[in-house]
């Protein structure tokens, strides 16, 4: 093989690699006026030895003055060195950009999407942290209080005995909000007697046997305990 042909072959391989990486990067984001209220990762039998597919659930934090909400990503890439990163101050967590950092194990780096509004204040003294996951295992974490939000994130790299990155381990910061307007979900006394708002989003597995990624927006009609679900899923 000539040097010229070899260089073309390498260029093709690099192009294919870039396409694969582009396909495994994705975004999970709530609509404006919503906050993440639940984070889960599901593993199909095909994903038994890998980190599974992430999903988020979103519930309303504001219904009025949506133009007062501003959202942004971090100014620098998360370092995942155990320090508190992510949203801060009176910001709430509204989504992630997920970047594949190890295709063999499906490990992803989560770059938070943070939103804020002058109408919402976060009580930093109320914040506490909880661990989300163990390496490559499925998990589900939900905040039930209508005045609670996810804010900061801590993460660590987890390696196996061969020094291969198998997953990231996350902790999330949960804080209480003080709103100048009533939060729209679960906001009246009837909701306490309503069953939980459960949504089934999309297909169970994709054509390759893996779980799809999902974003589910939940909104409860407190007049009749109705549950409205808006679902988006994608096979990647």
Residue, then its C-alpha position, 0 to 999 in steps of 0.5 A: x500500500x502506497x503512503x498516499x493510499x494509506x493516508x486516504x485510508x486513515x482519513x476515512x477511518x477518522x471520518x467514520x470515527x467522527x460520525x460515530x461520536x457525533x451520533x452518540x452525543x445527544x441533548x436531553x432538555x426540558x422546555x422553557x418553564x420546566x425543571x428536571x424532576x427525575x433522572x433515570x437510566x435504563x439497561x436493556x438485556x443488550x446493555x447489561x455490561x454497559x451504562x444504559x440509556x438516560x432519560x429525564x422527566x420534566x415538571x413545570x416551575x413557571x407558567x407565566x413570564x416565560x420570557x424572564x427565564x434565561x438558560x445557558x450551559x457552563x462556560x467550561x467543560x465539567x471536570x468530574x473531579x468530585x468538586x461541585x459543578x453544574x448550576x449555582x445560585x438561583x439556577x435550576x437544572x433544566x437539561x443536559x448535553x451528553x457527550x460520549x467519552x467511551x463508546x465501548x462502555x457507553x459512558x457519557x459526560x453530562x454538561x448541564x443546562x441551567x435556567x434562572x428567572x427573577x421570579x424564582x429564588x433558591x434557598x442555598x441553606x436548604x440544599x442537600x446532595x444525594x448519589x444517583x448511581x453505581x457504575x453501569x447499573x440502572x437507576x431512577x431518582x425523582x424529587x417529589x416536592x413541587x418546590x424542589x429543584x436539582x441544582x449542582x452536580x458532582x461526578x467522578x470517573x470510574x475505571x475497571x482493573x484494565x484502567x478502562x473508563x466504565x462510567x461516571x458516578x454522579x451526585x446531585x444537589x437538591x434545593x428548595x425554591x421560593x417563588x414569587x408565583x405559585x408553582x403550577x404542578x401539584x399546587x393545590x390541595x386536591x393533588x394530595x389525593x391524586x395518584x402519581x402522574x405516570x407516563x410511558x414514553x415511546x417504545x421499549x427498545x430500539x432496533x439494536x436492542x438498546x433502550x431509547x433516550x427519553x424526555x417526558x414532560x408531565x403536567x397534572x390537571x389538579x381539577x380532575x387528577x388528569x395527567x398530561x404527558x408529552x414524550x420525546x424519544x430517540x434511538x441513538 
